[in-house]
Amino acid sequence: MNNQVQRILGIIAQSFKSQVFVHMLMLFSMICLSLYLIFGKYALKEVHPVHFAFIRGVISAAIITVMCLIIDRNFKFEYRSKEDSRLMQKMPNLKDHMIFIVLGFLLVPMNQLLAMAGLYYASPLVAGIIQPINVVFTAAISIMLKNENASILKIVGILLSVLGAVAMVVINGLTSETGASVALSWTGVLGPVLYLIAGLAFAIYLNIQRTLFNRNLPIFTVTMWCYFYGTIMCGIVSLGFLFKTNDLSYSYLSWLVLVYGGTFAGGFFFLIGSYANSRIAPTIVSTYYTTLPIFAAILEIIFYNRYISGYSVIGCILIVSGVLIVAYAKYKEQKKAQQIQAVQSNDIVNDLELAVSKDPVDTVVIITQKPLLLPADVELDIYDTAEHK
């Protein structure tokens, strides 16, 4: 009996290490996010978008905080000493607090709050179509900041996605829920525009966040502090709308959607994305967002019986094509960088001849040839090879 249990546990452990399991998780997370767009639209009929974003942020922040306390329990900021208390070691300094405040503002009020407002004014399908453009915004800003190289493929992908996004804004403003053509409606245009602004804010957030990861700060610690400040800001905004809402007693279904938004489409969604990023290439993870329009369209037809126009399909194709082109360009860059790094590593090993003296007091490291220039992410400390007795 014990052998069978151990065998089952071994099979489960192997499945967690399998990339097939990672891909299944990513598909599951995309379905969860699509369901959130569908049912979130229903809950927004009685829950104000500001209150929705705040409650969802609190639940997501609680999950990420628990995970941070478990996974990053041994982490301390580099400027904290061992003599500091355990709590003080995990406290950022004033400069990092200011960075976390900016990131929190971009993550919760600017991204999640505006996304909820966009979903309030737009259909789940439009939200699902626009969502993948975050990948393109991130690449475009990274290119402008010279954090990554520009290429023809990336520029073509960015232009296609932007063209598709503009098309979706116009289409949503000129089409009613039944598919009939109407006069240009600013209410219809507002939803996609808010979603695009939310996506742009998230892209800026990711690029600023990268500077913290370059310092080897753990992802859960960084995200926890961002959620902490962002949720406080959203709570302050929520208080401003508290007395403008006629009824704060929500139905059980709305509360269920709120909890679902904070768990499966919030904290757990982030955990799955982080786990996937550690197992497969980030560009592959980003391409999964292109499945959102497909899932959103299927679910919207099932639950809302909404008309999907051919123009929406064209806009969807443009955005998805642009995202895939950008992801492919980034994939090629990563492959090329890995090949260059492998060649340089081999050359360094071949071109460096280390001669260790027989002197027991010291170790002499002799470099017989000029070493190659190391990549930024490859460090070689020759003093670590010395044996001091």
C-alpha beads as a LAMMPS data file, in Angstrom:
LAMMPS data file: protein, C-alpha beads

389 atoms
388 bonds

1 atom types
1 bond types

-500.0 500.0 xlo xhi
-500.0 500.0 ylo yhi
-500.0 500.0 zlo zhi

Masses

1 110.0

Atoms # bond

1 1 1 0.000 0.000 0.000
2 1 1 2.801 2.423 0.912
3 1 1 4.603 1.612 -2.339
4 1 1 1.459 2.424 -4.346
5 1 1 1.052 5.742 -2.528
6 1 1 4.702 6.619 -3.164
7 1 1 4.305 5.686 -6.821
8 1 1 1.232 7.897 -7.183
9 1 1 3.019 10.774 -5.455
10 1 1 6.000 10.254 -7.760
11 1 1 3.758 10.411 -10.834
12 1 1 2.147 13.620 -9.523
13 1 1 5.592 15.133 -8.844
14 1 1 6.744 14.276 -12.371
15 1 1 3.618 15.815 -13.865
16 1 1 4.396 19.098 -12.099
17 1 1 7.840 19.065 -13.727
18 1 1 6.422 18.360 -17.178
19 1 1 6.064 21.234 -19.648
20 1 1 2.773 19.694 -20.792
21 1 1 1.423 20.428 -17.324
22 1 1 2.610 24.051 -17.623
23 1 1 0.799 24.493 -20.942
24 1 1 -2.366 22.986 -19.457
25 1 1 -2.125 25.454 -16.569
26 1 1 -1.767 28.382 -18.974
27 1 1 -4.837 27.298 -20.949
28 1 1 -6.729 26.896 -17.675
29 1 1 -5.712 30.404 -16.573
30 1 1 -6.876 31.901 -19.891
31 1 1 -10.253 30.190 -19.536
32 1 1 -10.483 31.522 -15.965
33 1 1 -9.750 35.051 -17.191
34 1 1 -12.318 34.720 -20.008
35 1 1 -14.972 33.589 -17.527
36 1 1 -14.045 36.565 -15.351
37 1 1 -14.730 38.934 -18.256
38 1 1 -18.105 37.280 -18.887
39 1 1 -19.377 37.135 -15.300
40 1 1 -17.627 40.356 -14.314
41 1 1 -19.843 42.150 -16.815
42 1 1 -22.888 40.748 -15.019
43 1 1 -21.639 41.760 -11.558
44 1 1 -20.920 45.304 -12.778
45 1 1 -24.665 45.812 -13.193
46 1 1 -24.928 46.229 -9.409
47 1 1 -21.318 46.626 -8.230
48 1 1 -19.609 49.930 -8.990
49 1 1 -16.366 49.437 -10.993
50 1 1 -14.348 51.244 -8.285
51 1 1 -15.702 49.009 -5.525
52 1 1 -15.222 45.954 -7.734
53 1 1 -11.544 46.800 -8.356
54 1 1 -10.941 47.500 -4.650
55 1 1 -12.509 44.253 -3.369
56 1 1 -10.747 42.226 -6.039
57 1 1 -7.449 43.946 -5.173
58 1 1 -7.822 43.141 -1.455
59 1 1 -8.417 39.439 -2.172
60 1 1 -5.550 39.246 -4.683
61 1 1 -3.209 41.100 -2.316
62 1 1 -4.053 38.696 0.529
63 1 1 -3.202 35.644 -1.617
64 1 1 0.063 37.139 -2.881
65 1 1 1.057 38.241 0.641
66 1 1 0.602 34.701 1.972
67 1 1 2.668 33.302 -0.919
68 1 1 5.337 35.954 -0.308
69 1 1 5.607 35.023 3.381
70 1 1 6.051 31.365 2.386
71 1 1 8.277 31.579 -0.699
72 1 1 10.321 34.698 0.166
73 1 1 10.565 34.018 3.893
74 1 1 14.390 34.065 3.822
75 1 1 14.715 37.171 1.658
76 1 1 16.132 40.450 2.935
77 1 1 16.867 43.688 1.082
78 1 1 20.533 44.105 0.184
79 1 1 20.876 47.286 2.272
80 1 1 19.625 45.548 5.441
81 1 1 22.154 43.922 7.758
82 1 1 21.921 40.640 9.623
83 1 1 21.749 42.604 12.878
84 1 1 18.384 44.099 11.855
85 1 1 15.220 42.411 13.031
86 1 1 13.527 39.915 10.708
87 1 1 10.737 42.413 10.041
88 1 1 13.177 45.241 9.336
89 1 1 15.108 43.075 6.862
90 1 1 11.995 42.845 4.698
91 1 1 11.249 46.573 4.841
92 1 1 12.331 48.629 1.801
93 1 1 14.089 51.963 2.212
94 1 1 12.509 55.311 1.302
95 1 1 13.694 55.180 -2.319
96 1 1 12.221 51.717 -2.890
97 1 1 9.014 52.748 -1.108
98 1 1 8.599 55.549 -3.666
99 1 1 9.162 53.081 -6.532
100 1 1 6.581 50.690 -5.058
101 1 1 4.088 53.552 -4.698
102 1 1 4.472 54.436 -8.399
103 1 1 4.209 50.787 -9.417
104 1 1 1.183 50.288 -7.157
105 1 1 -0.531 53.281 -8.777
106 1 1 0.099 51.813 -12.242
107 1 1 -0.940 48.275 -11.260
108 1 1 -4.203 48.785 -9.374
109 1 1 -5.843 52.210 -9.990
110 1 1 -4.516 52.725 -13.534
111 1 1 -4.638 49.126 -14.747
112 1 1 -7.210 47.122 -12.810
113 1 1 -9.594 49.971 -12.000
114 1 1 -9.614 51.352 -15.558
115 1 1 -9.956 47.801 -16.921
116 1 1 -13.102 47.304 -14.805
117 1 1 -14.458 50.645 -16.007
118 1 1 -13.652 49.590 -19.576
119 1 1 -15.506 46.312 -19.086
120 1 1 -18.464 48.304 -17.742
121 1 1 -18.742 50.259 -21.006
122 1 1 -17.594 47.543 -23.447
123 1 1 -18.545 43.941 -24.107
124 1 1 -16.470 41.030 -22.760
125 1 1 -15.529 40.189 -26.368
126 1 1 -14.027 43.638 -26.981
127 1 1 -12.182 43.399 -23.651
128 1 1 -10.865 39.962 -24.585
129 1 1 -9.713 41.170 -28.000
130 1 1 -7.879 44.205 -26.612
131 1 1 -6.291 42.375 -23.649
132 1 1 -3.420 40.743 -25.648
133 1 1 -2.213 44.154 -26.853
134 1 1 -0.496 44.524 -23.454
135 1 1 2.312 42.378 -24.877
136 1 1 2.753 44.785 -27.796
137 1 1 2.657 47.881 -25.561
138 1 1 5.328 46.340 -23.330
139 1 1 7.598 45.625 -26.299
140 1 1 7.066 49.117 -27.778
141 1 1 7.941 50.891 -24.508
142 1 1 10.914 48.600 -23.964
143 1 1 12.203 49.520 -27.436
144 1 1 11.726 53.246 -26.765
145 1 1 13.639 52.915 -23.486
146 1 1 16.326 50.954 -25.382
147 1 1 15.887 47.982 -23.074
148 1 1 15.598 45.759 -26.146
149 1 1 16.473 46.033 -29.803
150 1 1 14.039 47.131 -32.474
151 1 1 13.455 44.968 -35.544
152 1 1 11.291 45.062 -38.639
153 1 1 9.171 42.189 -37.332
154 1 1 8.506 43.958 -34.036
155 1 1 7.592 47.228 -35.752
156 1 1 5.224 45.407 -38.148
157 1 1 3.637 43.547 -35.225
158 1 1 3.188 46.735 -33.213
159 1 1 1.608 48.576 -36.151
160 1 1 -0.789 45.696 -36.869
161 1 1 -1.898 45.514 -33.237
162 1 1 -2.370 49.279 -32.964
163 1 1 -4.390 49.251 -36.195
164 1 1 -6.547 46.444 -34.815
165 1 1 -7.040 48.303 -31.530
166 1 1 -8.129 51.485 -33.326
167 1 1 -10.518 49.401 -35.430
168 1 1 -12.043 47.860 -32.294
169 1 1 -12.565 51.314 -30.742
170 1 1 -14.406 52.556 -33.839
171 1 1 -16.365 49.317 -34.311
172 1 1 -17.548 49.303 -30.691
173 1 1 -18.622 52.933 -31.017
174 1 1 -20.604 52.321 -34.235
175 1 1 -22.252 48.982 -33.401
176 1 1 -25.047 48.204 -30.974
177 1 1 -25.273 44.981 -28.945
178 1 1 -27.560 43.496 -31.586
179 1 1 -25.082 44.249 -34.353
180 1 1 -27.079 47.123 -35.871
181 1 1 -25.200 50.195 -37.094
182 1 1 -25.726 53.284 -34.957
183 1 1 -24.382 56.823 -34.792
184 1 1 -20.939 57.188 -33.242
185 1 1 -21.402 56.698 -29.491
186 1 1 -18.849 58.116 -27.085
187 1 1 -20.121 55.630 -24.518
188 1 1 -19.265 52.821 -26.913
189 1 1 -15.836 54.328 -27.653
190 1 1 -15.068 54.913 -23.954
191 1 1 -14.874 51.219 -23.039
192 1 1 -12.110 50.219 -25.486
193 1 1 -10.216 53.477 -24.832
194 1 1 -10.199 52.808 -21.077
195 1 1 -8.996 49.265 -21.737
196 1 1 -6.185 50.558 -23.949
197 1 1 -5.091 53.057 -21.275
198 1 1 -5.149 50.242 -18.706
199 1 1 -2.975 48.113 -21.001
200 1 1 -0.536 50.988 -21.508
201 1 1 -0.288 51.511 -17.733
202 1 1 0.449 47.818 -17.241
203 1 1 3.158 47.935 -19.926
204 1 1 4.839 50.863 -18.140
205 1 1 4.504 48.935 -14.866
206 1 1 6.301 45.905 -16.342
207 1 1 9.165 47.998 -17.709
208 1 1 9.734 49.804 -14.391
209 1 1 9.359 46.520 -12.533
210 1 1 12.189 45.061 -14.613
211 1 1 14.645 47.458 -12.946
212 1 1 13.801 45.856 -9.585
213 1 1 14.218 42.340 -10.946
214 1 1 17.646 43.375 -12.264
215 1 1 18.561 43.820 -8.596
216 1 1 17.473 40.210 -7.968
217 1 1 14.467 41.234 -5.882
218 1 1 11.974 38.313 -5.640
219 1 1 8.867 38.622 -7.782
220 1 1 6.442 37.955 -4.897
221 1 1 8.060 40.562 -2.635
222 1 1 7.915 43.177 -5.392
223 1 1 4.314 42.373 -6.308
224 1 1 3.193 42.289 -2.672
225 1 1 4.433 45.824 -2.038
226 1 1 2.917 47.038 -5.321
227 1 1 -0.462 45.533 -4.424
228 1 1 -0.195 46.946 -0.894
229 1 1 0.128 50.549 -2.035
230 1 1 -2.112 50.152 -5.094
231 1 1 -4.967 48.648 -3.077
232 1 1 -4.725 51.467 -0.517
233 1 1 -5.018 54.036 -3.335
234 1 1 -7.966 52.182 -4.841
235 1 1 -9.575 52.033 -1.392
236 1 1 -9.283 55.811 -1.024
237 1 1 -10.945 56.275 -4.424
238 1 1 -13.586 53.722 -3.422
239 1 1 -14.471 55.759 -0.330
240 1 1 -15.181 58.737 -2.591
241 1 1 -17.823 56.700 -4.409
242 1 1 -19.228 55.043 -1.288
243 1 1 -22.005 57.568 -0.683
244 1 1 -22.829 57.923 -4.378
245 1 1 -23.970 54.299 -4.562
246 1 1 -27.605 53.782 -3.697
247 1 1 -27.306 50.161 -2.563
248 1 1 -24.220 48.381 -1.237
249 1 1 -26.010 45.069 -0.606
250 1 1 -24.900 42.830 -3.468
251 1 1 -26.450 39.550 -4.521
252 1 1 -24.784 36.240 -3.730
253 1 1 -23.855 35.806 -7.390
254 1 1 -22.114 39.202 -7.453
255 1 1 -20.150 38.330 -4.315
256 1 1 -19.235 35.002 -5.921
257 1 1 -17.929 36.868 -8.982
258 1 1 -15.954 39.249 -6.742
259 1 1 -14.311 36.360 -4.897
260 1 1 -13.664 34.576 -8.184
261 1 1 -12.096 37.744 -9.619
262 1 1 -9.720 38.014 -6.671
263 1 1 -8.755 34.330 -6.605
264 1 1 -8.848 32.439 -9.917
265 1 1 -8.669 35.612 -12.030
266 1 1 -6.489 37.450 -9.524
267 1 1 -4.000 35.961 -7.088
268 1 1 -3.981 32.413 -8.505
269 1 1 -3.873 33.760 -12.073
270 1 1 -0.718 35.670 -11.152
271 1 1 0.800 32.601 -9.466
272 1 1 0.196 30.460 -12.556
273 1 1 1.778 33.118 -14.773
274 1 1 4.815 33.364 -12.498
275 1 1 5.204 29.577 -12.396
276 1 1 4.892 29.352 -16.186
277 1 1 7.517 32.096 -16.644
278 1 1 9.935 30.008 -14.592
279 1 1 9.351 26.869 -16.685
280 1 1 8.864 28.043 -20.281
281 1 1 9.964 31.051 -22.349
282 1 1 8.180 34.348 -21.493
283 1 1 7.367 34.838 -25.188
284 1 1 5.459 31.554 -25.208
285 1 1 3.579 32.635 -22.097
286 1 1 2.627 35.917 -23.782
287 1 1 1.240 34.134 -26.849
288 1 1 -1.362 32.421 -24.677
289 1 1 -3.089 35.794 -24.306
290 1 1 -4.023 35.517 -27.971
291 1 1 -6.474 32.761 -27.011
292 1 1 -8.534 35.212 -24.923
293 1 1 -10.601 36.548 -27.867
294 1 1 -11.485 32.983 -28.882
295 1 1 -12.610 31.940 -25.400
296 1 1 -14.366 35.288 -24.841
297 1 1 -16.261 34.993 -28.147
298 1 1 -17.416 31.441 -27.407
299 1 1 -18.500 32.282 -23.864
300 1 1 -20.222 35.514 -24.892
301 1 1 -22.273 33.688 -27.524
302 1 1 -23.246 31.066 -24.905
303 1 1 -24.129 33.415 -22.034
304 1 1 -25.155 36.661 -23.766
305 1 1 -26.207 35.524 -27.235
306 1 1 -24.380 38.603 -28.524
307 1 1 -23.902 39.335 -32.207
308 1 1 -20.276 39.138 -33.376
309 1 1 -19.671 41.197 -36.502
310 1 1 -17.180 40.433 -39.233
311 1 1 -15.426 43.725 -38.436
312 1 1 -14.775 42.500 -34.886
313 1 1 -13.222 39.351 -36.327
314 1 1 -10.953 41.477 -38.553
315 1 1 -9.886 43.625 -35.583
316 1 1 -9.233 40.470 -33.580
317 1 1 -7.096 38.988 -36.387
318 1 1 -5.033 42.190 -36.636
319 1 1 -4.317 42.338 -32.892
320 1 1 -3.604 38.613 -32.534
321 1 1 -1.374 38.646 -35.629
322 1 1 0.584 41.605 -34.270
323 1 1 1.063 39.928 -30.883
324 1 1 2.229 36.677 -32.506
325 1 1 4.684 38.538 -34.759
326 1 1 6.162 40.439 -31.791
327 1 1 6.365 37.221 -29.755
328 1 1 8.093 35.440 -32.650
329 1 1 10.607 38.291 -33.028
330 1 1 11.402 38.150 -29.307
331 1 1 11.709 34.356 -29.507
332 1 1 14.269 34.665 -32.330
333 1 1 16.252 37.217 -30.300
334 1 1 16.319 34.929 -27.270
335 1 1 17.471 31.964 -29.349
336 1 1 20.237 34.047 -30.935
337 1 1 21.341 35.385 -27.544
338 1 1 21.489 31.851 -26.136
339 1 1 23.616 30.679 -29.076
340 1 1 26.041 33.614 -28.708
341 1 1 26.281 33.023 -24.975
342 1 1 27.013 29.315 -25.509
343 1 1 29.760 30.096 -28.057
344 1 1 31.355 32.734 -25.832
345 1 1 31.240 30.428 -22.814
346 1 1 33.074 27.720 -24.765
347 1 1 35.648 30.225 -26.049
348 1 1 36.261 31.530 -22.547
349 1 1 36.890 28.042 -21.232
350 1 1 39.249 27.275 -24.138
351 1 1 41.131 30.591 -24.067
352 1 1 41.761 30.746 -20.330
353 1 1 44.581 28.583 -18.967
354 1 1 44.615 28.521 -15.219
355 1 1 47.908 27.461 -13.641
356 1 1 47.812 26.849 -9.941
357 1 1 51.195 27.269 -8.215
358 1 1 52.488 24.702 -5.807
359 1 1 52.954 27.349 -3.160
360 1 1 50.664 26.294 -0.262
361 1 1 50.385 29.880 0.972
362 1 1 48.928 31.401 -2.156
363 1 1 47.358 30.470 -5.421
364 1 1 48.472 32.222 -8.595
365 1 1 46.011 32.513 -11.448
366 1 1 47.809 33.015 -14.781
367 1 1 45.866 34.152 -17.824
368 1 1 47.860 33.148 -20.890
369 1 1 45.536 34.733 -23.438
370 1 1 43.259 37.757 -23.515
371 1 1 39.773 36.642 -22.422
372 1 1 36.681 37.448 -24.433
373 1 1 34.248 40.101 -23.282
374 1 1 31.705 38.433 -21.045
375 1 1 27.970 38.989 -21.535
376 1 1 26.207 41.035 -18.867
377 1 1 24.552 37.972 -17.327
378 1 1 27.755 35.887 -17.160
379 1 1 30.029 36.496 -14.210
380 1 1 33.472 34.970 -13.683
381 1 1 35.287 35.689 -10.461
382 1 1 38.768 34.186 -10.742
383 1 1 39.401 34.666 -7.031
384 1 1 36.670 32.139 -6.248
385 1 1 38.935 29.473 -7.755
386 1 1 41.771 30.182 -5.354
387 1 1 42.374 28.050 -2.315
388 1 1 43.693 30.064 0.617
389 1 1 45.182 27.968 3.371

Bonds

1 1 1 2
2 1 2 3
3 1 3 4
4 1 4 5
5 1 5 6
6 1 6 7
7 1 7 8
8 1 8 9
9 1 9 10
10 1 10 11
11 1 11 12
12 1 12 13
13 1 13 14
14 1 14 15
15 1 15 16
16 1 16 17
17 1 17 18
18 1 18 19
19 1 19 20
20 1 20 21
21 1 21 22
22 1 22 23
23 1 23 24
24 1 24 25
25 1 25 26
26 1 26 27
27 1 27 28
28 1 28 29
29 1 29 30
30 1 30 31
31 1 31 32
32 1 32 33
33 1 33 34
34 1 34 35
35 1 35 36
36 1 36 37
37 1 37 38
38 1 38 39
39 1 39 40
40 1 40 41
41 1 41 42
42 1 42 43
43 1 43 44
44 1 44 45
45 1 45 46
46 1 46 47
47 1 47 48
48 1 48 49
49 1 49 50
50 1 50 51
51 1 51 52
52 1 52 53
53 1 53 54
54 1 54 55
55 1 55 56
56 1 56 57
57 1 57 58
58 1 58 59
59 1 59 60
60 1 60 61
61 1 61 62
62 1 62 63
63 1 63 64
64 1 64 65
65 1 65 66
66 1 66 67
67 1 67 68
68 1 68 69
69 1 69 70
70 1 70 71
71 1 71 72
72 1 72 73
73 1 73 74
74 1 74 75
75 1 75 76
76 1 76 77
77 1 77 78
78 1 78 79
79 1 79 80
80 1 80 81
81 1 81 82
82 1 82 83
83 1 83 84
84 1 84 85
85 1 85 86
86 1 86 87
87 1 87 88
88 1 88 89
89 1 89 90
90 1 90 91
91 1 91 92
92 1 92 93
93 1 93 94
94 1 94 95
95 1 95 96
96 1 96 97
97 1 97 98
98 1 98 99
99 1 99 100
100 1 100 101
101 1 101 102
102 1 102 103
103 1 103 104
104 1 104 105
105 1 105 106
106 1 106 107
107 1 107 108
108 1 108 109
109 1 109 110
110 1 110 111
111 1 111 112
112 1 112 113
113 1 113 114
114 1 114 115
115 1 115 116
116 1 116 117
117 1 117 118
118 1 118 119
119 1 119 120
120 1 120 121
121 1 121 122
122 1 122 123
123 1 123 124
124 1 124 125
125 1 125 126
126 1 126 127
127 1 127 128
128 1 128 129
129 1 129 130
130 1 130 131
131 1 131 132
132 1 132 133
133 1 133 134
134 1 134 135
135 1 135 136
136 1 136 137
137 1 137 138
138 1 138 139
139 1 139 140
140 1 140 141
141 1 141 142
142 1 142 143
143 1 143 144
144 1 144 145
145 1 145 146
146 1 146 147
147 1 147 148
148 1 148 149
149 1 149 150
150 1 150 151
151 1 151 152
152 1 152 153
153 1 153 154
154 1 154 155
155 1 155 156
156 1 156 157
157 1 157 158
158 1 158 159
159 1 159 160
160 1 160 161
161 1 161 162
162 1 162 163
163 1 163 164
164 1 164 165
165 1 165 166
166 1 166 167
167 1 167 168
168 1 168 169
169 1 169 170
170 1 170 171
171 1 171 172
172 1 172 173
173 1 173 174
174 1 174 175
175 1 175 176
176 1 176 177
177 1 177 178
178 1 178 179
179 1 179 180
180 1 180 181
181 1 181 182
182 1 182 183
183 1 183 184
184 1 184 185
185 1 185 186
186 1 186 187
187 1 187 188
188 1 188 189
189 1 189 190
190 1 190 191
191 1 191 192
192 1 192 193
193 1 193 194
194 1 194 195
195 1 195 196
196 1 196 197
197 1 197 198
198 1 198 199
199 1 199 200
200 1 200 201
201 1 201 202
202 1 202 203
203 1 203 204
204 1 204 205
205 1 205 206
206 1 206 207
207 1 207 208
208 1 208 209
209 1 209 210
210 1 210 211
211 1 211 212
212 1 212 213
213 1 213 214
214 1 214 215
215 1 215 216
216 1 216 217
217 1 217 218
218 1 218 219
219 1 219 220
220 1 220 221
221 1 221 222
222 1 222 223
223 1 223 224
224 1 224 225
225 1 225 226
226 1 226 227
227 1 227 228
228 1 228 229
229 1 229 230
230 1 230 231
231 1 231 232
232 1 232 233
233 1 233 234
234 1 234 235
235 1 235 236
236 1 236 237
237 1 237 238
238 1 238 239
239 1 239 240
240 1 240 241
241 1 241 242
242 1 242 243
243 1 243 244
244 1 244 245
245 1 245 246
246 1 246 247
247 1 247 248
248 1 248 249
249 1 249 250
250 1 250 251
251 1 251 252
252 1 252 253
253 1 253 254
254 1 254 255
255 1 255 256
256 1 256 257
257 1 257 258
258 1 258 259
259 1 259 260
260 1 260 261
261 1 261 262
262 1 262 263
263 1 263 264
264 1 264 265
265 1 265 266
266 1 266 267
267 1 267 268
268 1 268 269
269 1 269 270
270 1 270 271
271 1 271 272
272 1 272 273
273 1 273 274
274 1 274 275
275 1 275 276
276 1 276 277
277 1 277 278
278 1 278 279
279 1 279 280
280 1 280 281
281 1 281 282
282 1 282 283
283 1 283 284
284 1 284 285
285 1 285 286
286 1 286 287
287 1 287 288
288 1 288 289
289 1 289 290
290 1 290 291
291 1 291 292
292 1 292 293
293 1 293 294
294 1 294 295
295 1 295 296
296 1 296 297
297 1 297 298
298 1 298 299
299 1 299 300
300 1 300 301
301 1 301 302
302 1 302 303
303 1 303 304
304 1 304 305
305 1 305 306
306 1 306 307
307 1 307 308
308 1 308 309
309 1 309 310
310 1 310 311
311 1 311 312
312 1 312 313
313 1 313 314
314 1 314 315
315 1 315 316
316 1 316 317
317 1 317 318
318 1 318 319
319 1 319 320
320 1 320 321
321 1 321 322
322 1 322 323
323 1 323 324
324 1 324 325
325 1 325 326
326 1 326 327
327 1 327 328
328 1 328 329
329 1 329 330
330 1 330 331
331 1 331 332
332 1 332 333
333 1 333 334
334 1 334 335
335 1 335 336
336 1 336 337
337 1 337 338
338 1 338 339
339 1 339 340
340 1 340 341
341 1 341 342
342 1 342 343
343 1 343 344
344 1 344 345
345 1 345 346
346 1 346 347
347 1 347 348
348 1 348 349
349 1 349 350
350 1 350 351
351 1 351 352
352 1 352 353
353 1 353 354
354 1 354 355
355 1 355 356
356 1 356 357
357 1 357 358
358 1 358 359
359 1 359 360
360 1 360 361
361 1 361 362
362 1 362 363
363 1 363 364
364 1 364 365
365 1 365 366
366 1 366 367
367 1 367 368
368 1 368 369
369 1 369 370
370 1 370 371
371 1 371 372
372 1 372 373
373 1 373 374
374 1 374 375
375 1 375 376
376 1 376 377
377 1 377 378
378 1 378 379
379 1 379 380
380 1 380 381
381 1 381 382
382 1 382 383
383 1 383 384
384 1 384 385
385 1 385 386
386 1 386 387
387 1 387 388
388 1 388 389
